[in-house]
Amino acid sequence: MTSIDQHPKTTDHERRPGRWIALAVLVLAVLLVAVDATVLGLATPFLSEDLAPTGNQLLWIGDVYSFVIAGLLVSMGSLGDRIGRKKLLLIGAVAFGGVSVLNAYATTPEMMIVARALLGVAGATLMPSTLALIRSLFHDPRERSLAIGIWGAMASAGAAVGPVVGGFLLEHFWWGSVFLINLPVMAVLVVVGVKLIPESKNPAPGPWDMPSVGLSLVGMIGIVYAIKETASHGLGWGPGAAAVLGAGALTWFVRRQLHLPAPLLDMRLFHHRGFSGAVLADLLTILGLSGLVFFLSQFLQLVQGRGPLEAGLAELPAAIGAVTAGLLAGFAARRFSVRSVVAG
């Protein structure tokens, strides 16, 4: 989503001091963004009792964060290429911490939905920036491969770690505490980032195409809104119109990218079957994982009667499996093949 790293040529033997400390903070930020996508699952019963949202509002509270991230990920990656990935990362970290406080102290369902959406905007600045900056920190191919493997493992583990962290906090504090854990991590990210993370940007990125940003957002929101309303109330004119609007906006977005000299997303990449297959595999995996975590967290509490911490610990093996598999996947793909590892 961001362009290939643009940094001065260096030898493979150059080692940037503090790179592993910087990596630890970057992957912690990625882990936190992923945690925030699922940590609310365990808090849903407590939040529902306190804010009394409708069923539809509860769906928006749970999902608006993820689909705002999805809608802005390409745009924010492209913005980082232009203004500097380190700068975007630090701005996003400050915003993520500040908006977390708004989430923690929301007093109405509407305020909670807006706060979660803003958290998604901030989260969208962190994901692409961290990966691009890792490429700038590590110039040695083997070190870079390991660093990206750790990044991927943390991103995968976040969905499973969320319920454990949330369960511990909910056993001892109120539901808003699941958001306040973001503050110390983002503070460390800013302090370490200023000192140890190098700036990285595309020296000739072209203009940031605002119409494309708008089209991607309208397309994502329209499609997701249509799905949610249809699931809640059945087929109707409203969801149908939203679906048509969303599909039209995404189609227009694709056509626009094909004609722009500096597109937000190079759609020609999808002509490559390997790239398209990898994206589809990722999409199906995330759909399955997100649905499982959302319903399992509530099933363990509301149906089986477990406490929040016990329910979170019941999902801990998934986090361990995600980290282990993420670290071993690169080695397995080199030994066998990417196709066999993904299929397996």
Stockholm file with secondary structure:
# STOCKHOLM 1.0

chainA/1-344         MTSIDQHPKTTDHERRPGRWIALAVLVLAVLLVAVDATVLGLATPFLSEDLAPTGNQLLWIGDVYSFVIAGLLVSMGSLGDRIGRKKLLLIGAVAFGGVSVLNAYATTPEMMIVARALLGVAGATLMPSTLALIRSLFHDPRERSLAIGIWGAMASAGAAVGPVVGGFLLEHFWWGSVFLINLPVMAVLVVVGVKLIPESKNPAPGPWDMPSVGLSLVGMIGIVYAIKETASHGLGWGPGAAAVLGAGALTWFVRRQLHLPAPLLDMRLFHHRGFSGAVLADLLTILGLSGLVFFLSQFLQLVQGRGPLEAGLAELPAAIGAVTAGLLAGFAARRFSVRSVVAG
#=GR chainA/1-344 SS CCCSCCCCCCCTTCCCTTHHHHHHHHHHHHHHHHHHHHTHHHHHHHHHHHHCCCHHHHHHHHHHHHHHHHHHHHHHHHHHHHHCHHHHHHHHHHHHHHHHHHHHTCCSHHHHHHHHHHHHHHHHHHHHHHHHHHHHHCCSHHHHHHHHHHHHHHHHHHHHHHHHHHHHHHHHSCTTHHHHTHHHHHHHHHHHHHHHCCCCCCSSCCCCCHHHHHHHHHHHHHHHHHHHHHHHHCSCHHHHHHHHHHHHHHHHHHHHHHHCSSCSSCGGGGGSHHHHHHHHHHHHHHHHHHHHHHHHHHIIIIITCCCHHHHHHHTHHHHHHHHHHHHHHHHHHHHSCHHHHHHC
#=GC SS_cons         CCCSCCCCCCCTTCCCTTHHHHHHHHHHHHHHHHHHHHTHHHHHHHHHHHHCCCHHHHHHHHHHHHHHHHHHHHHHHHHHHHHCHHHHHHHHHHHHHHHHHHHHTCCSHHHHHHHHHHHHHHHHHHHHHHHHHHHHHCCSHHHHHHHHHHHHHHHHHHHHHHHHHHHHHHHHSCTTHHHHTHHHHHHHHHHHHHHHCCCCCCSSCCCCCHHHHHHHHHHHHHHHHHHHHHHHHCSCHHHHHHHHHHHHHHHHHHHHHHHCSSCSSCGGGGGSHHHHHHHHHHHHHHHHHHHHHHHHHHIIIIITCCCHHHHHHHTHHHHHHHHHHHHHHHHHHHHSCHHHHHHC
//
